[in-house]
Amino acid sequence: MANKPDSAADPIDVAVGARIRLLRKVRGLSQQALAEAAGVTFQQIQKYERGANRVSASMLTRIARTLDVPVAEMFGESSASSGAVDEVAALRAAKTDPRPFTPGGQVTAAIAARARDEG
């Protein structure tokens, strides 16, 4: 029988949401403004930012375009300037999930490890 997924937010989803929130605030956008640009409700943006809902690849692309950053920045893999974003995202992820979370360029490895564990 397949394993049931945890009801807790995945630390990667929380980290991506934290980056969306931080970048949105740095750009001076409200949740409503980002939602309108992305074509969703502000409530949906709230859920993405909390990590309660996973962001699809196409939605992440729209959000990144609106925030004027590469999609990789949402995973902390773009530039050295994303270090502060990585720290905030890692802290938020640690608060919601006690499992270790690796920010920065190692996010892809964390995703792959998680997929293997759940596979």
C-alpha positions in Angstrom: 0.0 0.0 0.0 1.3 3.5 -0.8 2.5 5.8 2.0 0.2 8.6 2.8 1.9 12.0 2.6 2.4 14.0 5.8 -0.3 16.7 6.5 2.6 19.1 7.4 3.8 21.4 4.8 6.9 20.2 2.9 10.0 22.2 3.9 10.8 22.9 0.3 7.3 24.3 -0.3 7.7 26.5 2.8 11.2 27.7 1.6 9.9 28.5 -1.9 6.9 30.3 -0.3 9.2 32.3 2.0 11.3 33.4 -1.0 8.1 34.5 -2.8 7.0 36.5 0.2 10.4 38.1 0.8 10.9 39.0 -2.9 7.3 40.3 -3.1 7.9 42.6 -0.1 11.3 43.7 -1.4 9.6 44.7 -4.7 6.9 46.6 -2.7 4.0 44.5 -4.0 1.0 43.5 -2.1 -0.4 40.0 -2.2 -3.3 41.4 -4.2 -1.0 42.9 -6.8 1.1 39.8 -7.2 -2.1 37.7 -7.4 -3.6 39.9 -10.1 -0.4 39.7 -12.1 -0.2 35.9 -11.7 -3.9 35.3 -12.4 -4.9 33.9 -9.0 -6.6 35.2 -5.8 -4.6 36.8 -3.0 -5.7 33.9 -0.8 -3.9 31.6 -3.2 -0.7 33.7 -2.9 -1.1 33.5 0.9 -1.2 29.7 0.7 1.9 29.6 -1.5 3.8 31.9 0.8 2.9 29.7 3.9 3.8 26.6 2.0 0.3 25.3 2.5 -0.2 24.8 -1.3 2.5 23.7 -3.7 3.3 26.1 -6.6 3.1 24.6 -10.0 6.0 25.1 -12.5 3.9 27.4 -14.7 2.7 29.4 -11.7 6.2 29.7 -10.3 7.3 31.0 -13.7 4.5 33.7 -13.7 5.4 34.7 -10.2 9.1 34.9 -10.9 8.5 37.0 -14.1 6.3 39.4 -12.0 9.0 39.6 -9.4 11.6 40.1 -12.1 13.8 37.2 -11.0 14.9 33.9 -12.6 12.9 30.9 -11.5 16.0 29.4 -10.0 16.1 32.3 -7.5 12.9 30.8 -6.0 15.1 27.8 -5.1 18.1 29.9 -4.0 20.2 28.8 -6.9 20.6 32.0 -8.8 23.1 34.4 -7.3 25.2 35.1 -4.2 22.8 37.9 -3.3 20.1 35.4 -2.5 22.0 34.3 0.6 19.7 36.3 2.9 16.6 34.9 1.2 18.1 31.4 1.7 18.5 32.0 5.5 15.0 33.3 5.9 13.6 30.4 3.9 15.6 27.8 5.8 14.5 29.3 9.2 10.8 29.2 8.1 11.2 25.6 6.9 12.8 24.6 10.2 9.9 26.0 12.1 7.3 23.9 10.3 9.3 20.7 9.8 12.0 19.3 12.1 13.7 17.4 9.2 16.9 19.0 8.0 16.5 21.4 5.1 19.4 22.4 2.9 19.0 25.9 1.2 20.9 27.3 -1.7 22.4 25.2 -4.6 21.6 22.0 -2.7 17.9 22.3 -3.0 17.8 20.1 -6.0 19.6 17.4 -4.1 17.1 17.7 -1.2 14.2 17.4 -3.7 15.8 14.3 -5.2 16.5 12.7 -1.8 12.9 13.4 -0.7 11.6 11.8 -3.9 13.7 8.7 -3.3 12.5 8.5 0.3 8.9 8.7 -0.8 9.3 6.6 -3.9 
